[in-house]
Amino acid sequence: MHSVRMQRDQGLGPLVLLLLFGGYVVSGTESSDYSDAEVLPDSFPSAPAEPLPEFLMEPEDAFIVKNRPVQLRCRASPATQIYFKCNGEWVNQNDHIPKESLDQVTGLVVREVDISVSRTQVEELFGLEDYWCQCVAWSSAGTTKSNRAYVRIAYLRKNFEQEPLGREVRLEQEVLLQCRPPEGMPVAEVDWLKNEDVIDPSQDPNFLITIDHDLIIKQARLSDTANYTCVARNVVAKRRSSTATLIVYVSGGWSSWTEWSECNAQCGRGWQRRTRSCTNPTPLNGGAFCEGQPFQRVTCTTLCPVDGGWTEWAKWSACGTECTHWRSRECQAPPPRNGGKHCSGSMMESKNCTEGLCARTLAPGMGVAVYAGLVVALLLCVILALCVGGLAYRRRRRHLHGDITDSSSALTNAFHPGNYKPPRQDHPHPLHPSVPPDLTATAGAFRGPRFSLQHGVNDSPHKIPMTTSPLLDPLPSLKIKVYNSSTLSSVELPVDMSLGDGEILSLKSVGTVGREREYHSHTLSREPGLSTSATLGSLGGRLTIPNTGVSLLVPPGTIPQGKFYEMYLIINKWEKTTLPSEGSQTVLSPVVSCGPSGMLLNRPVVLTLPHCAQLDTPTPDWTITLKTQTHQGSWEEVLTVGEETLSSPCYLQLEEECCHVLMEQLGTYGLVGQSCPPQPACKRLQLALFAPRAPCLSLDFSLRIYCIHDTPHALKEVLDLERSLGGVLLEDPKPLLFKDSYHNLRLSIHDIPHTHWRSKLLAKYQEIPFYHIWSGSQRPLHCTFSLERGSLAVSQLTCKICVRQVEGEGQIFQLHTDIQETLPPHSPLPSGGACLPSSQVGPYAFRLPDSIRQKICASLDAPSARGCDWRLLARSLGFDRSDQPHMFRCERQPGQADVVMRRYLNYFATKPSPTGVLLDLWEACHQGDADLVSLATALEEMGKSEVLVVMTTDGDC
């Protein structure tokens, strides 16, 4: 039997153990001995009094992470031998790491053994059962087996079976966010993050995480408006689901009705009115506005005042001893009621009742005096009648003389123009037939920045004689305003130095034929402070909307000779023209209309638009596109910066705070942009804090914070809006870089003196959703902090307002104000030409004189073999795009800058005078601080000394 077992052991496994106890042979290598649970004898003939082995440590389940092997360990006492068996096979003795020690308490031998299991061993196992290992210990009393320890390969899939979805819920509503983690071994544990903070239901009982890993919010609060993320993890990896944005909105509720107002009619039927406001609560986070009317009106009746009236006179009384009788009346028809007036006049009347026959004795001489008085009165009446008649006669003669004078004037001069004014009375030859008619035209004042010509109507400098000599040599830019009496139309024309009699006389026909050929006009719907217009001709000009950074430069020669246009420039309000932002695009500039559209231009005009893109980053992170609006109202892409082709109709010069567009087609334009992966782009925003300007007379006080684009136009719009609401800017707006990171803008108020003030905000903070800010097409966004003071005696308010983008930049307002004083207005001067006039016409609109411009163009337009031509001027003036990486798309391959540069040169090369277009662009880029020094420096570096001599002689550099 011993020899048979040895053969089987040698055939089945690498390890054979023979233990000899009292003459018996026990095989410890046969897998069938233990898998079949063979029962050993209860006792041996010479068995010592030693107990069975007891495991102090058993092998535990383990997972193989990537390619790292796992260690299995077991420890038993008392034990003479310990070995591992894995999947029914004994592990090689050389793979065991044994340890032996002595238990100090019992004195028994303690044995410990370790083995390593690799990923390869587990993967080589075929079958439905997992890889397992078991420890077997021997002692003189017998054997003991440990529990099986399973070894598995750990993994975690990438995709969630179900991800949470964003929602908008009302306040106090129950919310369920579902999450099914990816499949994994071991099964993944799930955590929920709220704005990247782990949710602990034990700390906040309003949250509940179910056994299926779903998150339940029992009652949604305003503070629960956040980004929620489901995170699954095990020993292998950690996976994050897509972020679900939960917005808790508050629908508006009506406040209590106010008291009825007084009746608006002082007499009779009228109206009474009472109001309520949608502030209980105020709609938040897109909540619905209150349904119903904010006011009620009912009829009312006010008793009319009745003025008193006299009754009929009573009968005369009997004649008394004084030769008089009397009668009376009463104020009872009707009596005065409801505050009416009392009767006016006397209640009693008396008169002589004998008609002079009363026997009363006159004093001596009294009769003579009476008759004398009557004679004097009669004479005075006659004299007064004669005086009145004389005055009437003289006035009638003067009127007849005036009619004769007007008729003579009409016969002498036939007719006068519509703007004719009669000569003054001090004219030396009034109505003299030999005096020739005045055939001069009235000259208007030049509206340039340097001259203002104001003359009286009859002053001689105000007349332009119609001769063949040159007109007004010292002032070649005067305008002649011609009126036509039949059409009452007018057009302002610049007086050319070579204009002759025939040309001046032909101006009279402009009023009648201008509608067909020579005169173009456009009727503007003007918005105060958002538009400007001017009549421009071939001399060009500049239109500027003050304090907005928007301007239009019309170079000389743009408008054909002899044509005049009423050109306009308008910033469209957000509710009238909305520039759509598709996908992740954002609006970067105001939407501007310039016109009239369809007019014929001989050369490009330059439209300047402010923008709010942050461009000073070392790596390109913007894709910027210019869009235009068609006549049908749809928006089309004009060009994308860095992707210009030979057919691109425009050229766009991008600077850090504005852009200049060279175009030959007027219309409505706007700038949009989007981030260039992988770097998120940033927009420049401004934060403006406003408060009521008037002293606060109630317990309530509010602060408003606007989040607007960092452009002069956006700040001007908010200042005008708050001025109409009675608000005042408390301090200069603070800048904020808003990153394209899908994180909201969070606003909170801190450090309120709670002993005197209380915040009405239900949550700890307010948030403006990311897409509302990033789209750029919303109306001016703001948040209101409503505060309530403890009593009317509290006047000082000190607090801190924090505004920051979640996981982004922020700003802090330190507020200290007296709410019972009238706050002074605080109006910062925005950049962008705040001091420039709204329109400049003619040569005075340009910094570079025409003579110098012509010299420079003649010197640089012709190509030079050494490259010292207009291309070098473009590089010297900073118009070379190849060294400005932020002005291109980030997908540009190496060497593509040269391609873009060639496209950039091709645009100017197709123009009749490339140098002239470059100088127009220079004028637009330096309209607020243009000086000839920078241009002279560029020419000096190019070696154009002959042009420098002209600039030094004719210019002011």
Secondary structure, DSSP 8 states (H G I E B T S, - for coil): -HHHHHHHHHHH-S---EEEETTEEEE---HHHHHTT----S--TT--S----EEEE----EEE-TT--EEEEEEEES-SEEEEEETTEE--GGG-EEEEEE-TTT--EEEEEEEEE-HHHHHT--SSS-EEEEEEEEETTEEEE---EEEEE-EE-SS-SB----EEEETT--EEE--B---EES--EEEEEETTEE--TTT-TTEEE-TTS-EEESS--GGG-EEEEEEEE-SS-EEE---EEEEEEB-------------S-SSEEEEEEEE--S-TT--BTT-----S-SEEEEEEEE---B--------------TTSEEEEE--S-SS--BTT-----S-SEEEEESSTT-S-----TTHHHHHHHHHHHHHHHHHHHHHHHHHHHHHHHHHHHHHHHHHHHHHHHH----TT-----TT-SSTT-TTS-----EEEE---SSS------TT-GGGEE--SSS---TT-TT-EEEEE-TTT--EEEEE--TT--HHHHHGGGGHHHHTTTTTEE-------TTSEEEEEE-TT-EEEEETTTTEEEEE-TTSS-TT-EEEEEEEE--TTT------TT-EE-S--EEEE-TT---SS-EEEEEE--B----SS--EEEEEEEE-TTS-EEEEEETT---TT-S-EEEE-SSEEEEEESS-SEEEEEEEEBTTB--EEEEEEEEEEESS---SSEEEEEEEEEESSHHHHHHHHHHHHHHTEEE-S--EEEEEESSS--EEEEEE---TTTEEE--SSS-EEE-HHHHHH--SS-EEEEEEEEESSTT--EEEEEEEEEETTS-EEEEEEEEETTS---------SS-TTS-SEEEGGGG-SS-HHHHHHHHHHHSS--TTS-SHHHHHHHTT--GGG-GGGS-TT--TTHHHHHHHHHHHHHHTSS-HHHHHHHHHHHHTTTT--HHHHHHHHHHHT-HHHHHHHHHHS--
